[in-house]
Amino acid sequence: MTYQQLNSTEKLKIKTLGELKSAGYSSRSIKEELRQNLIVKIKEGQNVFEGIWGYEDTVIPDIERAILSRHNINLLGLRGQAKTRIARQMTLLLDEYIPVITDTELNEDPLQPLSHQGFALIEKLGDDTPISWWHRSERYTEKLATPDVSVADLIGDVDPIKAATLKLSYNDERVIHYGLVPRSHRSIFVINELPDLQARIQVALFNILQEGDIQIRGFKLRLPLDIQFVFTANPEDYTNRGSIVTPLKDRIESQIITHYPKNIEIGKQITAQEARVAGKPLDKIHVPEIMKDLIEQIAVEARSSEYVDEKSGVSARLTISAYENLLSAAERRLYMNNETNTVVRIADLIGVIPAITGKVELVYEGEQEGAGLVAYNLIGKAIRTLFSQYFPTPEQKKKEKEGNPYVLPLSWFGEGNQLDILASQNDKSYKDALHMVPGLEDITTEHIKSLPEKEKEFYMEFALHGLAEHSQLSKKVLDTGMQFKDLFSSMFDMGNPEDEDFNEDDIY
């Protein structure tokens, strides 16, 4: 039986270099290890990058081609595009365990020692050199590039304390304290946000990538480091904070462009997978499918909004946080009213505002209120976009010259009536309020096919929001919810600055 045919239990029984040689072990580089294990996965039809949605035909094939080519990789994309997650999942392509010379600082291959320490141990003990086993989960190092990162952090430096303790001169390589890169020998080493790394630090890296040697305070060491480098970078960084120096960029063989979800369905899969909902009473909170679409549509609107800096991007974390807040808004109402179950409402979107404001970078940063107004605007645009998929728009009916199905509810508001939908309103009061508006239920049952009974009021509220977004009604944001009124009466109200409730930013 060859070494490769041994299972993990049998390998872990090997304790010395002599036993390892007898088992037929042969060294292979980490890039070859990744390549061979990927080939097996591809042949078996296995997906290495589980939970990475929307990249099946774009990013993942590029990564697999880079691994097959034994390339170092740069993942280039805006924030929240799963770059770091992809790098971490590459560890699944490593062997479950590999042998190392026990207690060596650089986790050295027993057949290919690297440092003075490794050579000395084998010379002294020969086939009795002790062997340990290194799990693939430990063969991953990640470093966030920041301006304060030094050459000593990444490469190493002379350690005067070690020199004094061991009574060594500074000419002896044993006085060197190795940095993160040498300690990542036989591992995957990831540097996030590479352009943020100072140019002189980047220069220290490119010799390692190409020639495998390092220089530390005058020591010129030929260390054939065996590392799979993965870098991540944001295109914004190239102009705002820094860049990748040309010699280093030239030595990174594959640059792979990542992207945001290309449709709402993929976005929903990511949100459902990543949202932290453990412990929430999900069996008591019903979320209509359209509400999940609305959450994703908010991100879509943000990525094309004139108010949001497109170079910064809109992370997938926006929709994840927004969905978590949406559930929490419904959960809070459930507890406040001591009810057994509830349905998420459009008014609950007020609760997602904090999840939006922290995730978008405005083109023109102003007062704190600016981000809040942009968040309301994005929600409104998302509602307007999806409204036309479920209900006829007033403009559409006007072009078709057919009867306007919204006459009854609009007339009711035109008579001076108003409707308040409050965030903490119990289910009975919420339903009673919506059913006060004549014709609203008929519009919903006529245009929403296969309408579940428990979602009826949700769609009735959705219709009101859609009419407001199409300038048929006035919608005012209250501290505790939403208020709908006739559009023209609201205009007259806006014209009275002496009114204590007057706030021109609240009406849109």
N, C-alpha and C positions, 0 to 999 in steps of 0.2 A: 504494500500500500504506500502510495506517495504522500508527501507532506500535504499537498493540496487536498487529498482525499480524507485527511484526518478531520474529525469533527472538533468542535470547540473544547469539549471535555477531554478528549485525547491529547489535544495540544497543550492544555493547561497542566498536564502531568509532566511535561518536559521541563526540567529544572536546570540543566547544564548545557554548555556549548557542545560538548561531545554528544549528548543525547539529541540535540537539535540537528547536528550533522548527520547522525545515524538515521534520523527521520527523513532525510532528503531535502531539508530546507534550502532554498536558494533565494537570494535577495532580489527584490525588484523595486523600482522607484515608485513613489506615490502616484505619479502621473500614469505609470503603467498599471498600477493597482486599480486606479479609478477607471481606466480604459477597459481593462479586462472584465471587471465586475459590471460595467455598463453594458458591455457586449452580451453578457449572460442575461441581464435584465431585459434588454431589447429582444433577444431571441425568445425569451419566455413571455413576452408581452406585458411585463410589469411596468407600472408607472413609478418612477423614482421620486418624482416631485408631487406627492399626494397633497391635496389641499391648495395647490397653486392653480387658480381658475383663470381661464381666458388666455393662457399662454400656450395651449396645446399645439397650435399651428404656427406660433411665432417665436417666442423666447425660448421655450424648452428645446425645440429642435436645434436652435443655434447653440445652446449650452451643450447639448449632447455632441454636436459636431466639434465643438471646442475641446471637449474632454477626449474624444476619439483622436483628435490631433495633438493631444498632450500640451494644450495651450494654457498659459495664464490668462485670466479673464478679467475684464473690466465691465461691470454692469452699469450702464449709463441710463438714468431716468429720474423723473421727478419724485418727490417724497411720496411715501405710501404706495409704492409699486412692487412690494415684496422682494426687494433686492437682497436684503440681509437674510430673509427667510429662505430664499433659494440657496444662498451660500451655506447656511446651516444644514440644509437637507442634503448637501453633497456628501456629508459624513456617512450617509447610508450606503454610499458606493465604496466605502473603505472595507477592508477585511475586518471581521468582528474583533479579532485579536492579532497582534503582531508581536514577535519576540524583541526584547531589548536587553542590553547588558544591565544587570541590576544596579541601581543607584548611580547610573551615569547621568551627568547634568543635562546632556543633550539627547537622552533616550536613544542611544546608538544601536545600530544594527550589529548583531553579534558577528556577522561575517564581513562587515564593512565599518570598522570603528573609525571615529571621526576626530576625536580630540586626544590630547596627551593622556587624559584619564582613561579613556577606552583602550588605547594601545597598551598602556601600562598594566591594566588589569589582565588582559589576555596574555601578555608576555609573562606575567607572574603566575597565573593560574592555568593557562592553557585550556584543555577541554573541560576542566573543572570550573571554569568561569560561570558564575551563577546567572541564570536567565529568568527574567520576569516577563509578564504578558501585559500588553497595553491595549485597553479597549478603545474602539473607534470613537466613542463619545468624548474621550480625553484628547483626541488628536485634532483639536480645533481651537484656534486662537483668534480672538477678534479684538481689534483696536480701533477706537474712534479717533480720527485725525483731528487734532486741535492745534492751535498755534504754539502751545507750550510743549508739544512733544519734542523730545531731543534725540540726538543720535544715540546717546547712552541708553535711552528707553528702548529703542528699536534694535540697535546693533550691539552695544555694550560699552564698557569703560574699564579702566584700570581700577582695581579695588585696593586701596592702600591698607585697609584693615586686614584683608586676606594676605597681603604681602607680609605684613608685620606678624600675623599669627603663625604663618607657615615659614617665616624667616626666609623669604624668597626675594631675589632682586627684581627690579622692574623690567629686566630683560627676559624674565621667565613667563611664558604664556599662561602659566597657572595662576597668575595674579589677575587675570581678566575676569570680570563679572559679565557674563553674557546677557544680552538684551532679549526682547521678545522674539525676534526673528530667528536667531540661532536656537533658542529653546523650542521653537516650533519645527525643528528638524523632523521630517517624516510626517508632517501634519498639514492641514489646510490652514493658511494664514490669511485673515481678512482684514483689510483696512477700509473702514467706512469713511465716506466723504473725503476721498483722496486729494482733491484740489485744495482743501483746507490745510494740508501739510505743507510746511515751509519748503521752498525750493531746495535749500541746502540739504534738507532731510530726504527729499525725494531723490536727490543725487546719490545719497548714501545707499539707496535701494537698488538703483539700476545696475550696479556692478554685481550685486548678488544674483539678480535675475539672469544676467548674461554669463558671467564668468565664475560665479560661485565663490569668490573670495571676498573677505572683509578686511577693513583696516581700522584698528582701534589704537589711537594715541601712538602711532608709529609702528605698531605691530602689523606686519603684513602676513595674515594667516590664509593659507589655502584651505578653506573649509568647503568641501563639495556638499553644501546644504541641499537637502532633498525636500522641497516645499512646493505645494500647490498654492500659488497666490491667487486670491480673488479680491478685486478692488470694487468699490462702489463709488459713484459720483453723480452729482446733480448738475444738469446743464447750467443752472443758474449760477453755480459756483464759479464757472469759468470766467464770468464777467464781474460778478459782485465781490468775490472774496479771493480768488486765486485761479490757478490753472495747473494742469499736469505738465511738468517740464517735458520738452520734446524727446530727450534721450530715454526717459522712463516710458513715455507713451509708446515709443517705437518698440520697446521691449515687451510690451503687453500684447500678446499675439492676437487675441480676439476681444473686440469691443462689441458688446451686445446691448441693443436698445430695448428698454422695457417700456410699458405703456399702461394706461388706465383701462378698466373694463370697456369693451367695445359696445356693450349693450346692457340694458337694465337687468336682464335675467342673470348674467354673469355677476353683476354687482350684488344682486340679491343672494346668490350662492355664497359670495365672500362674506357678506354681512351676517348671514345666518350661521356660518361656520365660526366667525370670530367674535360675535357678540357674547358678552359675559352675562348669561341669564341664569346661572346656577342659583337655586334658592328662591327664585321668583315663582309666584303662583301662576305659571303659564296655563294651567288647566282652567283657571278662572278668568283669564284675560283673552278675549278673542280679538285677533288682528286681521281685518279684511285684507285680502291680497293687494288691493289697490293702495292701501296705506304703505305697504312695503315698497310698491312702485314709486309712491310719492317721495319716500325717503331717498331712494336712489336718484330720482329725478332732480332733487335739490342739488345733489353733487354735480349732475350733468349741467344744470343751469349755472352753477358756480364756476365750472370750468370754461364757460363761454361768456361769463358776465363781464361787462365793461368796468365794473367796480372792483373786480378781483384780479390780482396780478397773475397773469397766466404763466409767467416764468417761474413763479413759486410753486404752482400746481395746487391741486386740491386732493389731499390724501384720502385714501379709502377709509382712514380712521374717522373721517367726518360722518360717513353713513353708519359706521359701527357704533360710534358714540351717540349719534342721533337716535338710532333704534333702541339703544339701551335706555336713553332718557324718555323715549316715547312710552316704553313699557313701564318705566318708573312713574310717569305721570298718571297712567291708568291705575297702577298699583296703589299709589297714594290716595287716589279718589276712592278706590275700593275700601281701603281701611277707614277713611274719613266718614264714609256713609254706612259702614258695617254691612256691606252688601256681599252676596255670595259669588257674584260674577259680574263682569262688565265687558263692554265693547269699546275698543279704542275710538276716539273721536278726532275729527279734524282740529277741534280746539286744543287738543293735547299737543299739537305742534308748537304751541307757545313754549312748552317744556323742552323742546329741542334747541331753542335759540342759543343757550350756553354752549351746546355741542358744536354749533356752527361758527359762532363768533371767534372761538379760539383756533379754528382750523382754516380760516381764510385770511390771506394777507391782502389788504386793500391796496389799490393803485395809489390812492392818496390817503395816507393815514391822517385822521383828524381826531376829534374827540371820541371818547368811548362810545357815545351814542351812535357814531357812524357805523360801526360794525353791526350793531343791533338792527339798524334800519336796513342795512344791506341784507341781513339774514331774513327779515320780514319780506323784503323784495324777492329774494330767492324762493322762499316758500310760496309767495303769490304766483311767481312765474311757473313753478312746478305744478301748482293747482290748475292754472290756465292751460298748460300744455296737456295735462291728462283729462281735463274737463271735456275737451272736444272729442276724446276717444269714447266717451260714455253718453254725453248729451249733445244735442244739436246746439250750436252756438247761436246767439241772437243775430249775429251778422249773416250766418248761413241761412237762417229762416227768412231774413229780409231779402236775400238774393233769390231764394226759391219762391218768394211771394206767397208763402203758405201762412196759415194762421200761426201766431206766436203762442207756443204752449206756456209761456211764462207770464201771460197777461194777468191771470188771477193773482198769483203771489205778488207781482209788481204793483198791481192795483191796490192790494192790501197795504203794502208799505206806503204807497202814494197817498193813502188816506190818513197818514200820520202815525201809523203803527210802527213799532220797533220791536226787535227781538234780541234778547241777551242770551248768549250761550256761555255759561260759566264753567271754568275748569273743574271746580269741585262739586258741580251740580249732581244730585243723585239721578239715577237712571229714570225714575218716574217723572221728575221735573223736567229733565232733558227731553224726554219723548213728548210730554205734554206741550212744551214750548214749541217744538217743531210742528206738531200737528195743529197748532193754532193758525199756521199760515195756510190759507186755502189754496188748493190745487197742487201743493208741493208733493204730497204723497202720490197723486195721480201721475205727475211728471216722472217720478222715480220708478213706479211700477211699470210704466209704459216703456221706458227706455233702457232699464237695466234687466237684461234677460236672466232667467234662473236666479232671481234675487232671493237670497236666504232671508227669512223673516227677521232674524236678529240683526241683520245689516241694513234694514230698511231706513232707520233713522240716520245711520251713518251717511247713506247716499243722499238723504234729504238735506243734511247739513252740507255735504259736498256740493250739492246743486246751488245752495245759497252762496257758498264761497266762490264757485265758478261764475255766478252772475255778478258778484262784486268785482271779480277780476276782469270781467268784460264790461265794466262801467255801467251796469244796470242797477246796481245797488251801492250804497255806501257801507263800508266795513271799517269800524273803528276798533282799535286794540285797547281794551281795558286792562287795568291791573289784574283783574281776575278772570278775564275771558275775552269774548268778542261781542260787538254790538252791531246789528244790521239795521239800517234805516233807508228811507227813500233818498236817492241821490241828490235830488234838487233841494229838499229841505236841509240836507247836510251842508250844501253849498251856502245856504243862507246862514246856517249856524256858524260856518267858518268865517263868515264875514262879520261876526260880532266878537271882537277881541275882548270885550268887557265880560263875556261869559267866562265864569271861573273854570269851566271844563274845556275851554278853547285850547286846542293844541293842533296846529296845522300839520305836524308830522305824523299825527295818529291816523289821519284819513288818507287813504290811497286807493 
